[in-house]
Amino acid sequence: MSTPKDDKALTSFRESKWRYSQFVVLGLVVALVVKWLSSIGWAASLLIGAAVGAGYYWLERRRGVI
């Protein structure tokens, strides 16, 4: 039984097209935790999550990781 071979070598997470997904996931997790722990609405929770995701993105850019 043969399996199809991919011509392209495996890339690292940094080189993959999913490298920015970590910031979105972090923002959504923070938004869910904020909504769960506080009585504020979804819009405010999502704004806080977006701020955390953007801040983490900025930190990684500043460090030179991305």
PDB file of N, H, CA, C and O in Angstrom:
ATOM      1  N   MET A   1       0.844  -1.171   0.000  1.00  0.00           N
ATOM      2  CA  MET A   1       0.000   0.000   0.000  1.00  0.00           C
ATOM      3  C   MET A   1       0.895   1.242   0.000  1.00  0.00           C
ATOM      4  O   MET A   1       1.744   1.404   0.877  1.00  0.00           O
ATOM      5  N   SER A   2       0.706   2.082  -0.954  1.00  0.00           N
ATOM      6  H   SER A   2       0.017   1.951  -1.666  1.00  0.00           H
ATOM      7  CA  SER A   2       1.546   3.272  -1.044  1.00  0.00           C
ATOM      8  C   SER A   2       0.756   4.505  -0.620  1.00  0.00           C
ATOM      9  O   SER A   2      -0.460   4.581  -0.800  1.00  0.00           O
ATOM     10  N   THR A   3       1.464   5.445  -0.066  1.00  0.00           N
ATOM     11  H   THR A   3       2.452   5.383   0.080  1.00  0.00           H
ATOM     12  CA  THR A   3       0.843   6.704   0.334  1.00  0.00           C
ATOM     13  C   THR A   3       1.364   7.809  -0.567  1.00  0.00           C
ATOM     14  O   THR A   3       2.525   7.782  -0.974  1.00  0.00           O
ATOM     15  N   PRO A   4       0.524   8.770  -0.879  1.00  0.00           N
ATOM     16  CA  PRO A   4       0.992   9.862  -1.738  1.00  0.00           C
ATOM     17  C   PRO A   4       2.037  10.697  -1.012  1.00  0.00           C
ATOM     18  O   PRO A   4       1.913  10.973   0.181  1.00  0.00           O
ATOM     19  N   LYS A   5       3.040  11.083  -1.730  1.00  0.00           N
ATOM     20  H   LYS A   5       3.141  10.858  -2.699  1.00  0.00           H
ATOM     21  CA  LYS A   5       4.118  11.888  -1.149  1.00  0.00           C
ATOM     22  C   LYS A   5       3.888  13.359  -1.490  1.00  0.00           C
ATOM     23  O   LYS A   5       3.481  13.713  -2.596  1.00  0.00           O
ATOM     24  N   ASP A   6       4.152  14.164  -0.535  1.00  0.00           N
ATOM     25  H   ASP A   6       4.483  13.877   0.365  1.00  0.00           H
ATOM     26  CA  ASP A   6       4.039  15.605  -0.742  1.00  0.00           C
ATOM     27  C   ASP A   6       5.374  16.116  -1.268  1.00  0.00           C
ATOM     28  O   ASP A   6       6.427  15.823  -0.701  1.00  0.00           O
ATOM     29  N   ASP A   7       5.325  16.876  -2.346  1.00  0.00           N
ATOM     30  H   ASP A   7       4.470  17.114  -2.806  1.00  0.00           H
ATOM     31  CA  ASP A   7       6.559  17.405  -2.928  1.00  0.00           C
ATOM     32  C   ASP A   7       7.190  18.474  -2.040  1.00  0.00           C
ATOM     33  O   ASP A   7       8.403  18.685  -2.068  1.00  0.00           O
ATOM     34  N   LYS A   8       6.368  19.129  -1.268  1.00  0.00           N
ATOM     35  H   LYS A   8       5.383  18.958  -1.245  1.00  0.00           H
ATOM     36  CA  LYS A   8       6.850  20.220  -0.444  1.00  0.00           C
ATOM     37  C   LYS A   8       7.315  19.673   0.911  1.00  0.00           C
ATOM     38  O   LYS A   8       6.628  18.864   1.535  1.00  0.00           O
ATOM     39  N   ALA A   9       8.460  20.117   1.342  1.00  0.00           N
ATOM     40  H   ALA A   9       9.018  20.774   0.835  1.00  0.00           H
ATOM     41  CA  ALA A   9       8.968  19.684   2.641  1.00  0.00           C
ATOM     42  C   ALA A   9       8.119  20.294   3.753  1.00  0.00           C
ATOM     43  O   ALA A   9       7.520  21.356   3.585  1.00  0.00           O
ATOM     44  N   LEU A  10       8.079  19.609   4.880  1.00  0.00           N
ATOM     45  H   LEU A  10       8.566  18.746   5.017  1.00  0.00           H
ATOM     46  CA  LEU A  10       7.337  20.135   6.014  1.00  0.00           C
ATOM     47  C   LEU A  10       7.973  21.436   6.481  1.00  0.00           C
ATOM     48  O   LEU A  10       9.194  21.538   6.597  1.00  0.00           O
ATOM     49  N   THR A  11       7.143  22.413   6.743  1.00  0.00           N
ATOM     50  H   THR A  11       6.151  22.330   6.649  1.00  0.00           H
ATOM     51  CA  THR A  11       7.648  23.699   7.196  1.00  0.00           C
ATOM     52  C   THR A  11       7.433  23.824   8.697  1.00  0.00           C
ATOM     53  O   THR A  11       6.620  23.111   9.285  1.00  0.00           O
ATOM     54  N   SER A  12       8.161  24.723   9.293  1.00  0.00           N
ATOM     55  H   SER A  12       8.822  25.302   8.815  1.00  0.00           H
ATOM     56  CA  SER A  12       7.972  24.972  10.715  1.00  0.00           C
ATOM     57  C   SER A  12       6.704  25.795  10.908  1.00  0.00           C
ATOM     58  O   SER A  12       6.133  26.322   9.953  1.00  0.00           O
ATOM     59  N   PHE A  13       6.280  25.893  12.162  1.00  0.00           N
ATOM     60  H   PHE A  13       6.744  25.465  12.938  1.00  0.00           H
ATOM     61  CA  PHE A  13       5.075  26.667  12.448  1.00  0.00           C
ATOM     62  C   PHE A  13       5.266  28.124  12.060  1.00  0.00           C
ATOM     63  O   PHE A  13       4.322  28.779  11.618  1.00  0.00           O
ATOM     64  N   ARG A  14       6.478  28.635  12.221  1.00  0.00           N
ATOM     65  H   ARG A  14       7.245  28.103  12.580  1.00  0.00           H
ATOM     66  CA  ARG A  14       6.760  30.022  11.856  1.00  0.00           C
ATOM     67  C   ARG A  14       6.571  30.275  10.375  1.00  0.00           C
ATOM     68  O   ARG A  14       6.178  31.372   9.979  1.00  0.00           O
ATOM     69  N   GLU A  15       6.842  29.279   9.553  1.00  0.00           N
ATOM     70  H   GLU A  15       7.161  28.387   9.875  1.00  0.00           H
ATOM     71  CA  GLU A  15       6.739  29.440   8.105  1.00  0.00           C
ATOM     72  C   GLU A  15       5.384  29.012   7.563  1.00  0.00           C
ATOM     73  O   GLU A  15       5.107  29.203   6.379  1.00  0.00           O
ATOM     74  N   SER A  16       4.542  28.442   8.401  1.00  0.00           N
ATOM     75  H   SER A  16       4.767  28.287   9.363  1.00  0.00           H
ATOM     76  CA  SER A  16       3.262  27.946   7.912  1.00  0.00           C
ATOM     77  C   SER A  16       2.259  29.085   7.771  1.00  0.00           C
ATOM     78  O   SER A  16       2.456  30.183   8.290  1.00  0.00           O
ATOM     79  N   LYS A  17       1.190  28.793   7.062  1.00  0.00           N
ATOM     80  H   LYS A  17       1.030  27.900   6.640  1.00  0.00           H
ATOM     81  CA  LYS A  17       0.154  29.807   6.874  1.00  0.00           C
ATOM     82  C   LYS A  17      -0.680  29.999   8.136  1.00  0.00           C
ATOM     83  O   LYS A  17      -1.487  30.926   8.202  1.00  0.00           O
ATOM     84  N   TRP A  18      -0.503  29.148   9.127  1.00  0.00           N
ATOM     85  H   TRP A  18       0.153  28.395   9.073  1.00  0.00           H
ATOM     86  CA  TRP A  18      -1.274  29.217  10.371  1.00  0.00           C
ATOM     87  C   TRP A  18      -0.538  29.973  11.471  1.00  0.00           C
ATOM     88  O   TRP A  18      -0.991  29.966  12.615  1.00  0.00           O
ATOM     89  N   ARG A  19       0.574  30.620  11.165  1.00  0.00           N
ATOM     90  H   ARG A  19       0.941  30.626  10.235  1.00  0.00           H
ATOM     91  CA  ARG A  19       1.398  31.227  12.209  1.00  0.00           C
ATOM     92  C   ARG A  19       0.684  32.339  12.965  1.00  0.00           C
ATOM     93  O   ARG A  19       1.028  32.614  14.114  1.00  0.00           O
ATOM     94  N   TYR A  20      -0.290  32.975  12.356  1.00  0.00           N
ATOM     95  H   TYR A  20      -0.569  32.751  11.423  1.00  0.00           H
ATOM     96  CA  TYR A  20      -1.002  34.051  13.041  1.00  0.00           C
ATOM     97  C   TYR A  20      -2.228  33.562  13.795  1.00  0.00           C
ATOM     98  O   TYR A  20      -2.866  34.344  14.500  1.00  0.00           O
ATOM     99  N   SER A  21      -2.569  32.294  13.664  1.00  0.00           N
ATOM    100  H   SER A  21      -2.051  31.659  13.092  1.00  0.00           H
ATOM    101  CA  SER A  21      -3.757  31.772  14.334  1.00  0.00           C
ATOM    102  C   SER A  21      -3.608  31.772  15.845  1.00  0.00           C
ATOM    103  O   SER A  21      -4.610  31.827  16.558  1.00  0.00           O
ATOM    104  N   GLN A  22      -2.383  31.711  16.351  1.00  0.00           N
ATOM    105  H   GLN A  22      -1.570  31.666  15.771  1.00  0.00           H
ATOM    106  CA  GLN A  22      -2.181  31.687  17.799  1.00  0.00           C
ATOM    107  C   GLN A  22      -2.701  32.961  18.455  1.00  0.00           C
ATOM    108  O   GLN A  22      -3.169  32.917  19.593  1.00  0.00           O
ATOM    109  N   PHE A  23      -2.630  34.079  17.770  1.00  0.00           N
ATOM    110  H   PHE A  23      -2.249  34.115  16.846  1.00  0.00           H
ATOM    111  CA  PHE A  23      -3.098  35.339  18.334  1.00  0.00           C
ATOM    112  C   PHE A  23      -4.624  35.381  18.376  1.00  0.00           C
ATOM    113  O   PHE A  23      -5.206  35.916  19.319  1.00  0.00           O
ATOM    114  N   VAL A  24      -5.262  34.824  17.371  1.00  0.00           N
ATOM    115  H   VAL A  24      -4.789  34.389  16.605  1.00  0.00           H
ATOM    116  CA  VAL A  24      -6.722  34.762  17.340  1.00  0.00           C
ATOM    117  C   VAL A  24      -7.223  33.829  18.433  1.00  0.00           C
ATOM    118  O   VAL A  24      -8.170  34.158  19.147  1.00  0.00           O
ATOM    119  N   VAL A  25      -6.593  32.670  18.566  1.00  0.00           N
ATOM    120  H   VAL A  25      -5.823  32.402  17.985  1.00  0.00           H
ATOM    121  CA  VAL A  25      -7.003  31.703  19.587  1.00  0.00           C
ATOM    122  C   VAL A  25      -6.812  32.300  20.980  1.00  0.00           C
ATOM    123  O   VAL A  25      -7.690  32.170  21.833  1.00  0.00           O
ATOM    124  N   LEU A  26      -5.682  32.946  21.213  1.00  0.00           N
ATOM    125  H   LEU A  26      -4.969  33.051  20.520  1.00  0.00           H
ATOM    126  CA  LEU A  26      -5.445  33.577  22.511  1.00  0.00           C
ATOM    127  C   LEU A  26      -6.505  34.638  22.797  1.00  0.00           C
ATOM    128  O   LEU A  26      -7.023  34.708  23.911  1.00  0.00           O
ATOM    129  N   GLY A  27      -6.828  35.453  21.815  1.00  0.00           N
ATOM    130  H   GLY A  27      -6.406  35.396  20.909  1.00  0.00           H
ATOM    131  CA  GLY A  27      -7.848  36.482  21.996  1.00  0.00           C
ATOM    132  C   GLY A  27      -9.208  35.898  22.317  1.00  0.00           C
ATOM    133  O   GLY A  27      -9.924  36.424  23.170  1.00  0.00           O
ATOM    134  N   LEU A  28      -9.577  34.810  21.642  1.00  0.00           N
ATOM    135  H   LEU A  28      -8.996  34.382  20.950  1.00  0.00           H
ATOM    136  CA  LEU A  28     -10.867  34.175  21.919  1.00  0.00           C
ATOM    137  C   LEU A  28     -10.899  33.528  23.296  1.00  0.00           C
ATOM    138  O   LEU A  28     -11.912  33.602  23.992  1.00  0.00           O
ATOM    139  N   VAL A  29      -9.810  32.900  23.693  1.00  0.00           N
ATOM    140  H   VAL A  29      -8.987  32.840  23.127  1.00  0.00           H
ATOM    141  CA  VAL A  29      -9.752  32.288  25.027  1.00  0.00           C
ATOM    142  C   VAL A  29      -9.863  33.362  26.105  1.00  0.00           C
ATOM    143  O   VAL A  29     -10.595  33.189  27.079  1.00  0.00           O
ATOM    144  N   VAL A  30      -9.150  34.454  25.938  1.00  0.00           N
ATOM    145  H   VAL A  30      -8.555  34.594  25.147  1.00  0.00           H
ATOM    146  CA  VAL A  30      -9.227  35.549  26.911  1.00  0.00           C
ATOM    147  C   VAL A  30     -10.642  36.123  26.947  1.00  0.00           C
ATOM    148  O   VAL A  30     -11.163  36.408  28.025  1.00  0.00           O
ATOM    149  N   ALA A  31     -11.265  36.293  25.788  1.00  0.00           N
ATOM    150  H   ALA A  31     -10.841  36.061  24.913  1.00  0.00           H
ATOM    151  CA  ALA A  31     -12.633  36.817  25.746  1.00  0.00           C
ATOM    152  C   ALA A  31     -13.597  35.886  26.481  1.00  0.00           C
ATOM    153  O   ALA A  31     -14.468  36.355  27.214  1.00  0.00           O
ATOM    154  N   LEU A  32     -13.452  34.584  26.293  1.00  0.00           N
ATOM    155  H   LEU A  32     -12.745  34.203  25.697  1.00  0.00           H
ATOM    156  CA  LEU A  32     -14.325  33.632  26.989  1.00  0.00           C
ATOM    157  C   LEU A  32     -14.104  33.667  28.498  1.00  0.00           C
ATOM    158  O   LEU A  32     -15.064  33.620  29.267  1.00  0.00           O
ATOM    159  N   VAL A  33     -12.855  33.750  28.919  1.00  0.00           N
ATOM    160  H   VAL A  33     -12.076  33.788  28.293  1.00  0.00           H
ATOM    161  CA  VAL A  33     -12.561  33.798  30.358  1.00  0.00           C
ATOM    162  C   VAL A  33     -13.090  35.090  30.973  1.00  0.00           C
ATOM    163  O   VAL A  33     -13.661  35.072  32.064  1.00  0.00           O
ATOM    164  N   VAL A  34     -12.904  36.205  30.281  1.00  0.00           N
ATOM    165  H   VAL A  34     -12.440  36.220  29.395  1.00  0.00           H
ATOM    166  CA  VAL A  34     -13.405  37.485  30.787  1.00  0.00           C
ATOM    167  C   VAL A  34     -14.923  37.448  30.890  1.00  0.00           C
ATOM    168  O   VAL A  34     -15.483  37.902  31.888  1.00  0.00           O
ATOM    169  N   LYS A  35     -15.590  36.921  29.888  1.00  0.00           N
ATOM    170  H   LYS A  35     -15.135  36.553  29.077  1.00  0.00           H
ATOM    171  CA  LYS A  35     -17.055  36.835  29.914  1.00  0.00           C
ATOM    172  C   LYS A  35     -17.524  35.919  31.033  1.00  0.00           C
ATOM    173  O   LYS A  35     -18.525  36.197  31.693  1.00  0.00           O
ATOM    174  N   TRP A  36     -16.803  34.831  31.244  1.00  0.00           N
ATOM    175  H   TRP A  36     -15.989  34.605  30.709  1.00  0.00           H
ATOM    176  CA  TRP A  36     -17.185  33.861  32.265  1.00  0.00           C
ATOM    177  C   TRP A  36     -16.993  34.426  33.674  1.00  0.00           C
ATOM    178  O   TRP A  36     -17.809  34.175  34.562  1.00  0.00           O
ATOM    179  N   LEU A  37     -15.910  35.192  33.880  1.00  0.00           N
ATOM    180  H   LEU A  37     -15.247  35.396  33.159  1.00  0.00           H
ATOM    181  CA  LEU A  37     -15.588  35.691  35.214  1.00  0.00           C
ATOM    182  C   LEU A  37     -16.242  37.025  35.557  1.00  0.00           C
ATOM    183  O   LEU A  37     -16.263  37.410  36.726  1.00  0.00           O
ATOM    184  N   SER A  38     -16.767  37.731  34.581  1.00  0.00           N
ATOM    185  H   SER A  38     -16.749  37.419  33.631  1.00  0.00           H
ATOM    186  CA  SER A  38     -17.336  39.046  34.860  1.00  0.00           C
ATOM    187  C   SER A  38     -18.751  39.143  34.302  1.00  0.00           C
ATOM    188  O   SER A  38     -19.241  38.244  33.619  1.00  0.00           O
ATOM    189  N   SER A  39     -19.377  40.250  34.614  1.00  0.00           N
ATOM    190  H   SER A  39     -18.978  40.981  35.169  1.00  0.00           H
ATOM    191  CA  SER A  39     -20.755  40.444  34.163  1.00  0.00           C
ATOM    192  C   SER A  39     -20.844  41.375  32.951  1.00  0.00           C
ATOM    193  O   SER A  39     -21.934  41.827  32.598  1.00  0.00           O
ATOM    194  N   ILE A  40     -19.718  41.661  32.318  1.00  0.00           N
ATOM    195  H   ILE A  40     -18.833  41.294  32.605  1.00  0.00           H
ATOM    196  CA  ILE A  40     -19.758  42.547  31.149  1.00  0.00           C
ATOM    197  C   ILE A  40     -20.270  41.781  29.932  1.00  0.00           C
ATOM    198  O   ILE A  40     -20.300  40.550  29.932  1.00  0.00           O
ATOM    199  N   GLY A  41     -20.660  42.496  28.923  1.00  0.00           N
ATOM    200  H   GLY A  41     -20.636  43.496  28.923  1.00  0.00           H
ATOM    201  CA  GLY A  41     -21.247  41.882  27.737  1.00  0.00           C
ATOM    202  C   GLY A  41     -20.213  41.261  26.812  1.00  0.00           C
ATOM    203  O   GLY A  41     -19.004  41.364  27.022  1.00  0.00           O
ATOM    204  N   TRP A  42     -20.740  40.610  25.777  1.00  0.00           N
ATOM    205  H   TRP A  42     -21.722  40.526  25.606  1.00  0.00           H
ATOM    206  CA  TRP A  42     -19.868  39.925  24.820  1.00  0.00           C
ATOM    207  C   TRP A  42     -19.004  40.894  24.028  1.00  0.00           C
ATOM    208  O   TRP A  42     -17.843  40.604  23.738  1.00  0.00           O
ATOM    209  N   ALA A  43     -19.570  42.046  23.677  1.00  0.00           N
ATOM    210  H   ALA A  43     -20.514  42.281  23.911  1.00  0.00           H
ATOM    211  CA  ALA A  43     -18.801  43.004  22.873  1.00  0.00           C
ATOM    212  C   ALA A  43     -17.564  43.484  23.633  1.00  0.00           C
ATOM    213  O   ALA A  43     -16.471  43.552  23.071  1.00  0.00           O
ATOM    214  N   ALA A  44     -17.741  43.812  24.901  1.00  0.00           N
ATOM    215  H   ALA A  44     -18.629  43.757  25.357  1.00  0.00           H
ATOM    216  CA  ALA A  44     -16.606  44.263  25.708  1.00  0.00           C
ATOM    217  C   ALA A  44     -15.604  43.130  25.915  1.00  0.00           C
ATOM    218  O   ALA A  44     -14.394  43.359  25.890  1.00  0.00           O
ATOM    219  N   SER A  45     -16.099  41.920  26.117  1.00  0.00           N
ATOM    220  H   SER A  45     -17.081  41.735  26.137  1.00  0.00           H
ATOM    221  CA  SER A  45     -15.201  40.771  26.289  1.00  0.00           C
ATOM    222  C   SER A  45     -14.379  40.535  25.033  1.00  0.00           C
ATOM    223  O   SER A  45     -13.181  40.262  25.110  1.00  0.00           O
ATOM    224  N   LEU A  46     -15.022  40.639  23.877  1.00  0.00           N
ATOM    225  H   LEU A  46     -15.995  40.860  23.815  1.00  0.00           H
ATOM    226  CA  LEU A  46     -14.301  40.447  22.622  1.00  0.00           C
ATOM    227  C   LEU A  46     -13.283  41.561  22.380  1.00  0.00           C
ATOM    228  O   LEU A  46     -12.210  41.312  21.830  1.00  0.00           O
ATOM    229  N   LEU A  47     -13.612  42.771  22.782  1.00  0.00           N
ATOM    230  H   LEU A  47     -14.484  42.973  23.229  1.00  0.00           H
ATOM    231  CA  LEU A  47     -12.649  43.872  22.655  1.00  0.00           C
ATOM    232  C   LEU A  47     -11.431  43.645  23.547  1.00  0.00           C
ATOM    233  O   LEU A  47     -10.300  43.904  23.136  1.00  0.00           O
ATOM    234  N   ILE A  48     -11.660  43.164  24.759  1.00  0.00           N
ATOM    235  H   ILE A  48     -12.579  42.953  25.093  1.00  0.00           H
ATOM    236  CA  ILE A  48     -10.541  42.861  25.658  1.00  0.00           C
ATOM    237  C   ILE A  48      -9.701  41.733  25.075  1.00  0.00           C
ATOM    238  O   ILE A  48      -8.472  41.804  25.091  1.00  0.00           O
ATOM    239  N   GLY A  49     -10.352  40.694  24.561  1.00  0.00           N
ATOM    240  H   GLY A  49     -11.350  40.636  24.548  1.00  0.00           H
ATOM    241  CA  GLY A  49      -9.625  39.589  23.940  1.00  0.00           C
ATOM    242  C   GLY A  49      -8.832  40.041  22.728  1.00  0.00           C
ATOM    243  O   GLY A  49      -7.703  39.598  22.516  1.00  0.00           O
ATOM    244  N   ALA A  50      -9.423  40.924  21.930  1.00  0.00           N
ATOM    245  H   ALA A  50     -10.340  41.283  22.102  1.00  0.00           H
ATOM    246  CA  ALA A  50      -8.716  41.446  20.756  1.00  0.00           C
ATOM    247  C   ALA A  50      -7.508  42.274  21.181  1.00  0.00           C
ATOM    248  O   ALA A  50      -6.458  42.216  20.541  1.00  0.00           O
ATOM    249  N   ALA A  51      -7.653  43.037  22.248  1.00  0.00           N
ATOM    250  H   ALA A  51      -8.506  43.084  22.768  1.00  0.00           H
ATOM    251  CA  ALA A  51      -6.527  43.835  22.742  1.00  0.00           C
ATOM    252  C   ALA A  51      -5.397  42.937  23.234  1.00  0.00           C
ATOM    253  O   ALA A  51      -4.225  43.232  22.997  1.00  0.00           O
ATOM    254  N   VAL A  52      -5.735  41.849  23.915  1.00  0.00           N
ATOM    255  H   VAL A  52      -6.686  41.610  24.108  1.00  0.00           H
ATOM    256  CA  VAL A  52      -4.704  40.921  24.392  1.00  0.00           C
ATOM    257  C   VAL A  52      -4.020  40.237  23.212  1.00  0.00           C
ATOM    258  O   VAL A  52      -2.794  40.124  23.190  1.00  0.00           O
ATOM    259  N   GLY A  53      -4.805  39.776  22.224  1.00  0.00           N
ATOM    260  H   GLY A  53      -5.801  39.868  22.242  1.00  0.00           H
ATOM    261  CA  GLY A  53      -4.223  39.143  21.039  1.00  0.00           C
ATOM    262  C   GLY A  53      -3.331  40.099  20.269  1.00  0.00           C
ATOM    263  O   GLY A  53      -2.249  39.717  19.822  1.00  0.00           O
ATOM    264  N   ALA A  54      -3.774  41.339  20.109  1.00  0.00           N
ATOM    265  H   ALA A  54      -4.653  41.650  20.472  1.00  0.00           H
ATOM    266  CA  ALA A  54      -2.968  42.337  19.401  1.00  0.00           C
ATOM    267  C   ALA A  54      -1.711  42.690  20.192  1.00  0.00           C
ATOM    268  O   ALA A  54      -0.646  42.895  19.610  1.00  0.00           O
ATOM    269  N   GLY A  55      -1.835  42.759  21.506  1.00  0.00           N
ATOM    270  H   GLY A  55      -2.700  42.591  21.978  1.00  0.00           H
ATOM    271  CA  GLY A  55      -0.666  43.033  22.339  1.00  0.00           C
ATOM    272  C   GLY A  55       0.363  41.926  22.262  1.00  0.00           C
ATOM    273  O   GLY A  55       1.565  42.186  22.205  1.00  0.00           O
ATOM    274  N   TYR A  56      -0.109  40.693  22.262  1.00  0.00           N
ATOM    275  H   TYR A  56      -1.085  40.482  22.309  1.00  0.00           H
ATOM    276  CA  TYR A  56       0.816  39.561  22.135  1.00  0.00           C
ATOM    277  C   TYR A  56       1.477  39.551  20.754  1.00  0.00           C
ATOM    278  O   TYR A  56       2.663  39.247  20.630  1.00  0.00           O
ATOM    279  N   TYR A  57       0.704  39.883  19.721  1.00  0.00           N
ATOM    280  H   TYR A  57      -0.260  40.130  19.821  1.00  0.00           H
ATOM    281  CA  TYR A  57       1.262  39.995  18.371  1.00  0.00           C
ATOM    282  C   TYR A  57       2.356  41.062  18.333  1.00  0.00           C
ATOM    283  O   TYR A  57       3.433  40.842  17.780  1.00  0.00           O
ATOM    284  N   TRP A  58       2.067  42.215  18.925  1.00  0.00           N
ATOM    285  H   TRP A  58       1.191  42.394  19.375  1.00  0.00           H
ATOM    286  CA  TRP A  58       3.043  43.303  18.959  1.00  0.00           C
ATOM    287  C   TRP A  58       4.301  42.881  19.703  1.00  0.00           C
ATOM    288  O   TRP A  58       5.412  43.191  19.272  1.00  0.00           O
ATOM    289  N   LEU A  59       4.131  42.168  20.830  1.00  0.00           N
ATOM    290  H   LEU A  59       3.229  41.916  21.180  1.00  0.00           H
ATOM    291  CA  LEU A  59       5.277  41.696  21.605  1.00  0.00           C
ATOM    292  C   LEU A  59       6.143  40.736  20.789  1.00  0.00           C
ATOM    293  O   LEU A  59       7.370  40.838  20.805  1.00  0.00           O
ATOM    294  N   GLU A  60       5.511  39.813  20.084  1.00  0.00           N
ATOM    295  H   GLU A  60       4.514  39.730  20.072  1.00  0.00           H
ATOM    296  CA  GLU A  60       6.267  38.856  19.278  1.00  0.00           C
ATOM    297  C   GLU A  60       6.960  39.546  18.100  1.00  0.00           C
ATOM    298  O   GLU A  60       8.070  39.163  17.730  1.00  0.00           O
ATOM    299  N   ARG A  61       6.324  40.548  17.514  1.00  0.00           N
ATOM    300  H   ARG A  61       5.422  40.859  17.815  1.00  0.00           H
ATOM    301  CA  ARG A  61       6.965  41.315  16.433  1.00  0.00           C
ATOM    302  C   ARG A  61       8.173  42.075  16.969  1.00  0.00           C
ATOM    303  O   ARG A  61       9.215  42.144  16.318  1.00  0.00           O
ATOM    304  N   ARG A  62       8.021  42.632  18.140  1.00  0.00           N
ATOM    305  H   ARG A  62       7.174  42.576  18.668  1.00  0.00           H
ATOM    306  CA  ARG A  62       9.116  43.400  18.737  1.00  0.00           C
ATOM    307  C   ARG A  62      10.294  42.504  19.087  1.00  0.00           C
ATOM    308  O   ARG A  62      11.447  42.914  18.959  1.00  0.00           O
ATOM    309  N   ARG A  63      10.011  41.291  19.526  1.00  0.00           N
ATOM    310  H   ARG A  63       9.074  40.958  19.631  1.00  0.00           H
ATOM    311  CA  ARG A  63      11.074  40.339  19.842  1.00  0.00           C
ATOM    312  C   ARG A  63      11.751  39.804  18.592  1.00  0.00           C
ATOM    313  O   ARG A  63      12.853  39.259  18.664  1.00  0.00           O
ATOM    314  N   GLY A  64      11.101  39.954  17.451  1.00  0.00           N
ATOM    315  H   GLY A  64      10.206  40.396  17.392  1.00  0.00           H
ATOM    316  CA  GLY A  64      11.673  39.479  16.201  1.00  0.00           C
ATOM    317  C   GLY A  64      11.349  38.040  15.884  1.00  0.00           C
ATOM    318  O   GLY A  64      11.976  37.436  15.013  1.00  0.00           O
ATOM    319  N   VAL A  65      10.372  37.480  16.581  1.00  0.00           N
ATOM    320  H   VAL A  65       9.863  37.970  17.289  1.00  0.00           H
ATOM    321  CA  VAL A  65       9.995  36.085  16.354  1.00  0.00           C
ATOM    322  C   VAL A  65       9.213  35.952  15.056  1.00  0.00           C
ATOM    323  O   VAL A  65       9.351  34.960  14.340  1.00  0.00           O
ATOM    324  N   ILE A  66       8.404  36.939  14.757  1.00  0.00           N
ATOM    325  H   ILE A  66       8.292  37.745  15.338  1.00  0.00           H
ATOM    326  CA  ILE A  66       7.583  36.894  13.543  1.00  0.00           C
ATOM    327  C   ILE A  66       8.182  37.822  12.511  1.00  0.00           C
ATOM    328  O   ILE A  66       7.651  37.942  11.407  1.00  0.00           O
TER     329      ILE A  66
END
